[in-house]
Amino acid sequence: MNSFISKAVTFVITLLLLAGSVLPVQAAETAKSDTAALAKPVLSEIAVFSGKFELALGNAGKYAKGTKFEIWVDGEKTSSTTIEKLADKGYVFNICGGKSYFAPKTKHSVKVKAVTAKAESAFSAAFTATTKKKTVYYAAAGRTYYKLKNGKLTKAGTLSEAGYFTAVLSDANGKNCEGRNTKTNTAKYILITEGSFKNCYISVSEVRRKTEEQLNKAAPVKPVLSEAFISADKLGVKIGNLSKYREGTVFNVYVNDAKLKTVKLAAIKRDGYISVYTDAVNNLKSSTSYLISVEPVSRQLTSRTDKLFMTGDTTYFRLKNGTALYTLSGGKFTAAGSAEYDSFGEGERVTAKGKAIAGRNAKSYKGEYVKLTSGDYKGKYVKASAVGRITKEDTAKYNSRQAKIDKVVAYAKANVGGAYVSCGTRYRATDCSGLTMLAYQQIGVSLPHSAYGQMCLGRQVSASAMQPGDIIISNGYNHAMMYVGSGMVVHAMNSRDGIRMQAASTAMYYNPVNAIVRII
């Protein structure tokens, strides 16, 4: 009996040992089966910033409600989330670090696995990347920005327009969080590191990171630069695609890579071009190459175009009728009358003491006067504010006209002292419209022998704009006089007085004036 019991006990123990060796294998196989049933997460890159990875879950439809996802950074489990929370964020993992926030230009590896109460998946393929050098954030108009004062962040204003800002993460005390422990340095703000809002803070809840592609789309287009105006002392730079810029855009202007000024969009639209008189220090020199750079700035984003321009060898100026003239003696300017008619010619800007300013320090040498170096008023000076620049082509065109007008006026003056002859058409023997007709014949312009007919051919101008060569029609369209400058007219008056020169204000038949006409 004892022998039988002993054998029975031995048999039971053997069965128990066999059962113990089989059950763990079955449990492991069951677990293995459950693990295989839970899909391995598939990650793909959305964006990499200086302090953040954005990774999309590509197979979100594989997971049931309640599934959790463990996030491992650099080999350590750092956080977790659920499929429901991921759904609220478009199935995107926003990973700002492990135990410490990501720092710029550092390499990190991220992997994720799915977990349920009964199983867990295999790890996703590791996503490994190096963070960017910097991150740009977007903030809408009206967002509050702060400044750090006495260790506290104090409200400093609100954004008047939306903007893009290069920034780093900051805690509530204004300290940079990037690369620091996430528990002791919680990111609450961004600290702006570049631009006009540098060293200001905005709440992280009111900004969004932007990718390089998004920034490129939002940035202002590069300006298309061309010559609008070239002279010896000034460059007029035109922006060919000005309509591409939104209101509020400003343009930084650089000369030889040194910033010269900032110009508003409205000012460029008004003038038609950007005026460049100096480099960063000196007045421009003639026949000299300058690198002009124009950088539009819109919502804190910029682009830039560089182009080489060369100044001309001469500057051409226009003097209007009545422009005050001066002479220079002993470093002092003295009034010398005024221009009797519109005149065009070469000139150079000089200081209030008559010294040329070209290539000299712009603060010490200001172009307050212009010395006229050609034309009817050569050697005289005018105030720089009283004249305007014109192109060489327009000057040549005007001077060609002026030569003709000079010939017309000279002929009219040469008739002074001649006889009035009704219907006459000979030198120093003609009537009023015959005199103006003969004068214009000298330059090949044919006019009718009629005051009214001459008025119909000409372009009417005002008395204030009257220039030499203009014909004054008066006395009920029956009398013609020629204005010859300096307030004087020449006209064939009558058989008693003949052909005379008189002040326009007192000339016989001057009042009433019916029209003033310009023939060429």
TORKOL-873825 format. One record per residue (C-alpha): x, y, z. Coordinates in steps of 0.1 Angstrom, whole numbers, plus 5000, padded with zeros to 4 digits. Example, Ala and Ser with C-alpha at 12.3 -4.5 7.8 and 13.67 -1.06 7.14 Angstrom:
SITE     xx     yy     zz
SITE   5123   4955   5078
SITE   5137   4989   5071
This chain:
SITE     xx     yy     zz
SITE   5000   5000   5000
SITE   5028   5024   5009
SITE   5045   5015   4978
SITE   5014   5022   4958
SITE   5008   5056   4975
SITE   5044   5065   4969
SITE   5041   5057   4932
SITE   5008   5077   4930
SITE   5024   5108   4946
SITE   5053   5106   4923
SITE   5029   5104   4893
SITE   5009   5135   4904
SITE   5041   5155   4910
SITE   5053   5146   4875
SITE   5020   5157   4860
SITE   5022   5190   4879
SITE   5058   5196   4867
SITE   5048   5189   4831
SITE   5018   5212   4834
SITE   5041   5240   4848
SITE   5064   5237   4819
SITE   5036   5240   4793
SITE   5015   5269   4806
SITE   5041   5296   4804
SITE   5047   5287   4767
SITE   5009   5289   4760
SITE   5007   5323   4778
SITE   5036   5337   4759
SITE   5021   5325   4727
SITE   4988   5341   4736
SITE   5006   5374   4744
SITE   5025   5371   4712
SITE   4993   5367   4693
SITE   4977   5397   4710
SITE   5008   5418   4702
SITE   5007   5409   4666
SITE   4970   5418   4665
SITE   4978   5454   4676
SITE   4992   5473   4646
SITE   5027   5488   4646
SITE   5024   5526   4645
SITE   5035   5542   4612
SITE   5051   5576   4616
SITE   5058   5603   4589
SITE   5073   5637   4591
SITE   5051   5668   4589
SITE   5077   5693   4601
SITE   5110   5697   4620
SITE   5116   5729   4639
SITE   5144   5741   4662
SITE   5125   5728   4693
SITE   5098   5704   4680
SITE   5090   5674   4658
SITE   5056   5671   4643
SITE   5049   5635   4633
SITE   5018   5621   4617
SITE   5002   5588   4626
SITE   4997   5572   4592
SITE   4976   5543   4602
SITE   4952   5558   4628
SITE   4923   5538   4615
SITE   4939   5506   4628
SITE   4933   5515   4665
SITE   4902   5511   4687
SITE   4889   5536   4712
SITE   4910   5537   4744
SITE   4942   5528   4727
SITE   4972   5545   4743
SITE   5005   5555   4726
SITE   5037   5556   4745
SITE   5062   5581   4732
SITE   5099   5573   4736
SITE   5126   5599   4730
SITE   5162   5590   4727
SITE   5155   5556   4742
SITE   5134   5567   4772
SITE   5097   5567   4777
SITE   5088   5604   4781
SITE   5050   5607   4777
SITE   5018   5591   4764
SITE   4986   5601   4748
SITE   4954   5584   4736
SITE   4938   5579   4702
SITE   4911   5603   4712
SITE   4935   5631   4720
SITE   4954   5624   4688
SITE   4921   5627   4668
SITE   4916   5662   4682
SITE   4950   5672   4668
SITE   4946   5656   4634
SITE   4965   5625   4645
SITE   4997   5644   4649
SITE   5023   5638   4676
SITE   5037   5672   4688
SITE   5070   5663   4704
SITE   5090   5691   4720
SITE   5115   5670   4738
SITE   5121   5642   4763
SITE   5131   5650   4798
SITE   5145   5683   4784
SITE   5131   5705   4756
SITE   5148   5701   4722
SITE   5176   5725   4716
SITE   5184   5740   4681
SITE   5207   5719   4659
SITE   5206   5688   4680
SITE   5199   5652   4669
SITE   5171   5632   4684
SITE   5153   5599   4678
SITE   5116   5592   4684
SITE   5096   5560   4684
SITE   5061   5552   4694
SITE   5042   5520   4704
SITE   5004   5514   4709
SITE   4991   5499   4741
SITE   4958   5484   4752
SITE   4948   5467   4784
SITE   4954   5433   4768
SITE   4983   5440   4744
SITE   5009   5463   4730
SITE   5023   5467   4696
SITE   5058   5466   4683
SITE   5077   5500   4682
SITE   5073   5522   4652
SITE   5103   5527   4630
SITE   5125   5553   4647
SITE   5122   5588   4634
SITE   5156   5605   4637
SITE   5163   5641   4627
SITE   5183   5671   4637
SITE   5164   5702   4649
SITE   5166   5734   4629
SITE   5187   5764   4637
SITE   5157   5786   4645
SITE   5119   5785   4645
SITE   5095   5811   4632
SITE   5061   5816   4648
SITE   5030   5833   4635
SITE   5008   5856   4657
SITE   4976   5872   4645
SITE   4968   5909   4648
SITE   4957   5920   4683
SITE   4978   5895   4702
SITE   4993   5909   4734
SITE   5031   5911   4737
SITE   5051   5915   4768
SITE   5085   5928   4780
SITE   5106   5917   4809
SITE   5109   5943   4836
SITE   5124   5937   4870
SITE   5122   5900   4865
SITE   5085   5900   4855
SITE   5067   5900   4822
SITE   5047   5931   4818
SITE   5021   5939   4790
SITE   5037   5962   4765
SITE   5011   5964   4737
SITE   4992   5945   4711
SITE   5002   5937   4675
SITE   4987   5961   4651
SITE   4990   5935   4623
SITE   4997   5898   4620
SITE   5034   5889   4620
SITE   5060   5862   4617
SITE   5086   5861   4645
SITE   5118   5842   4650
SITE   5117   5831   4686
SITE   5126   5805   4712
SITE   5105   5790   4740
SITE   5105   5808   4773
SITE   5092   5801   4808
SITE   5069   5824   4829
SITE   5101   5842   4842
SITE   5113   5850   4807
SITE   5141   5824   4806
SITE   5149   5804   4775
SITE   5135   5769   4779
SITE   5152   5752   4749
SITE   5175   5725   4761
SITE   5163   5728   4797
SITE   5143   5704   4819
SITE   5106   5703   4809
SITE   5094   5700   4845
SITE   5114   5729   4861
SITE   5112   5752   4830
SITE   5077   5749   4816
SITE   5073   5767   4783
SITE   5047   5795   4786
SITE   5058   5821   4761
SITE   5080   5826   4731
SITE   5109   5851   4733
SITE   5113   5869   4700
SITE   5149   5870   4689
SITE   5149   5890   4657
SITE   5131   5920   4641
SITE   5114   5951   4654
SITE   5098   5931   4683
SITE   5131   5916   4695
SITE   5131   5908   4732
SITE   5093   5908   4734
SITE   5073   5878   4746
SITE   5040   5863   4733
SITE   5020   5835   4750
SITE   5026   5801   4734
SITE   4988   5796   4733
SITE   4985   5826   4708
SITE   5012   5815   4683
SITE   5018   5788   4658
SITE   5050   5774   4644
SITE   5055   5778   4607
SITE   5075   5756   4583
SITE   5100   5770   4558
SITE   5076   5762   4530
SITE   5048   5782   4547
SITE   5072   5811   4553
SITE   5083   5812   4516
SITE   5046   5815   4506
SITE   5040   5842   4531
SITE   5071   5862   4524
SITE   5069   5893   4501
SITE   5080   5887   4466
SITE   5115   5898   4455
SITE   5113   5933   4440
SITE   5121   5938   4403
SITE   5145   5967   4401
SITE   5151   5990   4371
SITE   5163   6025   4363
SITE   5137   6052   4367
SITE   5160   6081   4368
SITE   5198   6084   4364
SITE   5219   6116   4370
SITE   5253   6124   4382
SITE   5242   6129   4418
SITE   5210   6108   4421
SITE   5197   6074   4413
SITE   5159   6068   4408
SITE   5153   6031   4414
SITE   5119   6018   4401
SITE   5102   5987   4415
SITE   5085   5970   4385
SITE   5062   5947   4405
SITE   5050   5972   4431
SITE   5014   5960   4428
SITE   5024   5927   4443
SITE   5029   5942   4478
SITE   5002   5944   4505
SITE   4994   5977   4523
SITE   5017   5983   4552
SITE   5048   5970   4535
SITE   5080   5990   4540
SITE   5112   5988   4520
SITE   5147   5989   4535
SITE   5172   6004   4510
SITE   5209   5996   4511
SITE   5238   6011   4492
SITE   5269   5990   4489
SITE   5254   5967   4517
SITE   5250   5996   4542
SITE   5215   6005   4551
SITE   5205   6039   4538
SITE   5168   6043   4548
SITE   5134   6028   4551
SITE   5106   6039   4526
SITE   5069   6032   4529
SITE   5050   6016   4500
SITE   5027   6047   4498
SITE   5057   6070   4493
SITE   5070   6048   4464
SITE   5036   6048   4448
SITE   5034   6086   4450
SITE   5069   6093   4436
SITE   5071   6064   4412
SITE   5106   6054   4424
SITE   5130   6053   4453
SITE   5154   6083   4454
SITE   5190   6076   4463
SITE   5212   6107   4468
SITE   5238   6092   4490
SITE   5254   6060   4502
SITE   5254   6054   4539
SITE   5279   6083   4544
SITE   5287   6103   4513
SITE   5269   6121   4485
SITE   5269   6101   4452
SITE   5297   6107   4427
SITE   5292   6109   4390
SITE   5300   6080   4367
SITE   5303   6056   4397
SITE   5288   6021   4402
SITE   5267   6015   4433
SITE   5251   5983   4445
SITE   5215   5991   4454
SITE   5196   5966   4475
SITE   5159   5968   4482
SITE   5143   5947   4509
SITE   5106   5946   4513
SITE   5094   5939   4549
SITE   5058   5927   4555
SITE   5045   5911   4587
SITE   5082   5908   4598
SITE   5091   5887   4568
SITE   5116   5899   4542
SITE   5130   5893   4508
SITE   5158   5912   4489
SITE   5170   5921   4455
SITE   5205   5935   4447
SITE   5213   5953   4415
SITE   5242   5974   4403
SITE   5235   6009   4391
SITE   5258   6036   4377
SITE   5254   6073   4381
SITE   5255   6095   4350
SITE   5282   6120   4340
SITE   5259   6150   4342
SITE   5228   6162   4360
SITE   5202   6181   4340
SITE   5179   6206   4357
SITE   5147   6225   4347
SITE   5142   6261   4356
SITE   5107   6274   4355
SITE   5098   6309   4344
SITE   5103   6332   4374
SITE   5128   6310   4393
SITE   5151   6332   4414
SITE   5187   6335   4402
SITE   5218   6342   4423
SITE   5254   6350   4419
SITE   5282   6339   4442
SITE   5309   6362   4456
SITE   5331   6357   4486
SITE   5311   6326   4496
SITE   5278   6346   4497
SITE   5249   6344   4474
SITE   5234   6376   4460
SITE   5200   6379   4442
SITE   5204   6383   4404
SITE   5169   6385   4391
SITE   5148   6356   4379
SITE   5144   6333   4349
SITE   5124   6349   4321
SITE   5112   6317   4307
SITE   5115   6279   4312
SITE   5150   6268   4307
SITE   5169   6235   4308
SITE   5205   6228   4313
SITE   5233   6211   4331
SITE   5242   6218   4367
SITE   5258   6205   4400
SITE   5246   6207   4436
SITE   5267   6229   4459
SITE   5266   6239   4496
SITE   5254   6273   4509
SITE   5290   6285   4504
SITE   5292   6272   4468
SITE   5313   6241   4474
SITE   5306   6210   4453
SITE   5292   6182   4473
SITE   5298   6152   4450
SITE   5314   6123   4469
SITE   5316   6143   4502
SITE   5301   6137   4535
SITE   5264   6141   4532
SITE   5260   6156   4567
SITE   5286   6182   4563
SITE   5280   6190   4526
SITE   5243   6196   4518
SITE   5232   6204   4483
SITE   5213   6237   4491
SITE   5220   6254   4457
SITE   5226   6243   4421
SITE   5253   6259   4400
SITE   5242   6260   4364
SITE   5270   6249   4341
SITE   5252   6252   4307
SITE   5222   6269   4291
SITE   5209   6304   4290
SITE   5218   6310   4327
SITE   5252   6294   4328
SITE   5272   6306   4358
SITE   5242   6315   4378
SITE   5229   6297   4409
SITE   5194   6287   4420
SITE   5181   6271   4451
SITE   5180   6233   4449
SITE   5144   6233   4462
SITE   5134   6255   4432
SITE   5145   6233   4404
SITE   5138   6197   4393
SITE   5159   6171   4375
SITE   5150   6159   4340
SITE   5166   6133   4318
SITE   5193   6140   4292
SITE   5169   6130   4265
SITE   5142   6155   4276
SITE   5169   6182   4279
SITE   5180   6176   4243
SITE   5145   6176   4231
SITE   5138   6209   4249
SITE   5170   6225   4238
SITE   5162   6217   4202
SITE   5129   6235   4207
SITE   5146   6263   4225
SITE   5169   6270   4197
SITE   5140   6273   4174
SITE   5121   6296   4198
SITE   5153   6318   4201
SITE   5153   6322   4164
SITE   5116   6331   4163
SITE   5120   6357   4190
SITE   5152   6371   4175
SITE   5134   6377   4142
SITE   5105   6395   4160
SITE   5129   6417   4179
SITE   5147   6426   4147
SITE   5115   6440   4132
SITE   5112   6466   4160
SITE   5112   6501   4144
SITE   5097   6488   4112
SITE   5065   6501   4096
SITE   5030   6488   4101
SITE   5016   6478   4067
SITE   4981   6464   4065
SITE   4982   6430   4049
SITE   5020   6433   4046
SITE   5042   6403   4046
SITE   5077   6417   4043
SITE   5105   6421   4068
SITE   5099   6453   4088
SITE   5068   6460   4068
SITE   5039   6440   4079
SITE   5008   6439   4101
SITE   5003   6422   4135
SITE   4995   6386   4123
SITE   5020   6390   4094
SITE   5048   6397   4119
SITE   5041   6365   4139
SITE   5036   6345   4107
SITE   5070   6357   4093
SITE   5087   6350   4126
SITE   5076   6313   4125
SITE   5085   6310   4089
SITE   5121   6313   4100
SITE   5119   6278   4115
SITE   5097   6263   4088
SITE   5064   6266   4106
SITE   5036   6279   4085
SITE   5009   6300   4101
SITE   4978   6317   4086
SITE   4979   6354   4081
SITE   4951   6358   4107
SITE   4951   6364   4144
SITE   4921   6341   4149
SITE   4936   6315   4126
SITE   4968   6314   4145
SITE   4949   6310   4178
SITE   4931   6279   4163
SITE   4965   6263   4154
SITE   4982   6268   4187
SITE   4979   6252   4222
SITE   4964   6276   4247
SITE   4984   6283   4279
SITE   4978   6305   4309
SITE   4993   6339   4315
SITE   5013   6325   4344
SITE   5028   6298   4321
SITE   5037   6322   4293
SITE   5070   6317   4276
SITE   5090   6335   4249
SITE   5076   6327   4214
SITE   5040   6325   4227
SITE   5014   6345   4207
SITE   4990   6367   4226
SITE   4956   6371   4208
SITE   4936   6401   4219
SITE   4911   6428   4209
SITE   4883   6404   4200
SITE   4906   6379   4182
SITE   4918   6407   4158
SITE   4953   6414   4172
SITE   4984   6393   4176
SITE   5015   6400   4197
SITE   5046   6379   4204
SITE   5058   6375   4240
SITE   5097   6378   4239
SITE   5105   6374   4276
SITE   5112   6397   4305
SITE   5076   6409   4305
SITE   5079   6423   4271
SITE   5060   6419   4238
SITE   5068   6428   4202
SITE   5038   6437   4179
SITE   5029   6457   4148
SITE   5007   6483   4164
SITE   4993   6506   4138
SITE   5003   6529   4109
SITE   5013   6556   4134
SITE   5033   6537   4159
SITE   5047   6509   4137
SITE   5064   6478   4151
SITE   5073   6483   4187
SITE   5085   6465   4219
SITE   5064   6472   4250
SITE   5057   6459   4284
SITE   5030   6433   4280
SITE   5010   6449   4308
SITE   5006   6482   4291
SITE   5008   6473   4254
SITE   4981   6486   4231
SITE   4953   6461   4225
SITE   4967   6439   4254
SITE   4934   6441   4272
SITE   4913   6422   4270
SITE   4933   6391   4262
SITE   4913   6365   4243
SITE   4940   6337   4243
SITE   4977   6329   4247
SITE   4988   6302   4223
SITE   5020   6282   4220
SITE   5028   6271   4185
SITE   5056   6246   4192
